[in-house]
Amino acid sequence: MSTASLTDTDVRVRDAVLRQLEWDPEVDAGGVGVAAKNGAVTLTGYIDNYSGKLAAERAAKRVRGVRAVANDIEVRLKLERTDADIAADVVRALQLRSTIPDSVQAAVHKGHVTLTGKVDWLFQSREAEKAVRHIRGVRHVINRITVAPRAVERDVRHRIAEALHRNANIDARHITVTVSEDKAILTGSVGSWLQRESAERAAADAPGVVHVENRIVVEPASLDAVPDEMC
C-alpha cells in the first residue's frame, strides 16, 4: 500500500495501532507491520508464539477507528519443539482447567493443535482453546469441539439481553438479541471491537446456546474530533 493512497485518518489509525502494539506487554512488536485503509487493519510480519499473534490482533481491535482486522502474522518459533512435547503440555493444560471435561481431546501436527470432543457448554469449548494457545511451540489452534444440544430455556433471549445491559464493557442500547433453536443471533452496532467481543462472550454463556452468530457492526466515533496524541 503506497503512502500516497492513504488518507489522514488511515495514517492516524495505522500509527495508533503501531503504538498500541508497542505498548502491549504480550506483544513483541519488533517484527510486526501494520497497514490501514478505511478502518480495515492488516497485520503482517512474524512473531515467535501463537498467543502473541492473537494478542496483537486484540491490541489492534482496541484502537479507536478500527473496524476490521486481517491477521496475517506468521508464527516463527525461536526454538523448535517436537509434536510429542507439545502434546504432553496440551494434556497437562487441559487437565489443569477443572471446567474442561475429559471428553475433550487434542491432536498435534507440526505445531498445529486440533481440539475435538463434545462438551455441555459453549464456554467450555472456548476455555479449552484458551488453555492451549499459550503453550510454547504451538503455531495454530483449530477448535472442532462440538456442544451437546440441550433444551434452551424459555426466557434465554431475555436473560442474554439482561446480561448485556449488566456488562460494564458493553453499550447494549443498540444491540438486538434473537434466539433461534440453539443459536443466539446478535445484531446492531457498537463503538468498539471490545464491546462486540464482550457481547459475544456474554451470549455464549447462556444455558442451551450452542452457537453465537455475531452480526454486530463496529461503528467507531469519527477520529476527526480526537487530537492526534490521543488516537
C-alpha positions, 0 to 999 in steps of 0.5 A: 500500500503506497503512502500516497493512497492513504488518507489522514485518518488511515495514517492516524489509525495505522500509527495508533495501532503501531503504538498500541502494539508497542505498548502491549506487554504480550506483544513483541512488536519488533517484527510486526507491520501494520497497514490501514485503509478505511478502518480495515487493519492488516497485520503482517510480519512474524512473531515467535508464539501463537498467543502473541499473534492473537494478542496483537490482533486484540491490541489492534481491535482496541484502537479507536477507528478500527473496524476490521482486522486481517491477521496475517502474522506468521508464527516463527518459533525461536526454538523448535519443539517436537509434536510429542512435547507439545502434546504432553503440555496440551494434556497437562493444560487441559487437565489443569482447567477443572471446567474442561471435561475429559471428553475433550481431546487434542491432536498435534501436527507440526505445531498445529493443535486440533481440539475435538470432543463434545462438551455441555457448554459453549464456554467450555469449548472456548476455555479449552482453546484458551488453555492451549494457545499459550503453550510454547511451540504451538503455531495454530489452534483449530477448535472442532469441539462440538456442544451437546444440544440441550433444551434452551430455556424459555426466557434465554433471549431475555436473560442474554439481553439482561446480561448485556445491559449488566456488562460494564464493557458493553453499550447494549442500547443498540444491540438486538438479541434473537434466539433461534433453536440453539443459536443466539443471533446478535445484531446492531452496532457498537463503538468498539471491537471490545464491546462486540467481543464482550457481547459475544462472550456474554451470549455464549454463556447462556444455558442451551446456546450452542452457537453465537452468530455475531452480526454486530457492526463496529461503528467507531466515533469519527477520529476527526474530533480526537487530537492526534496524541490521543488516537 
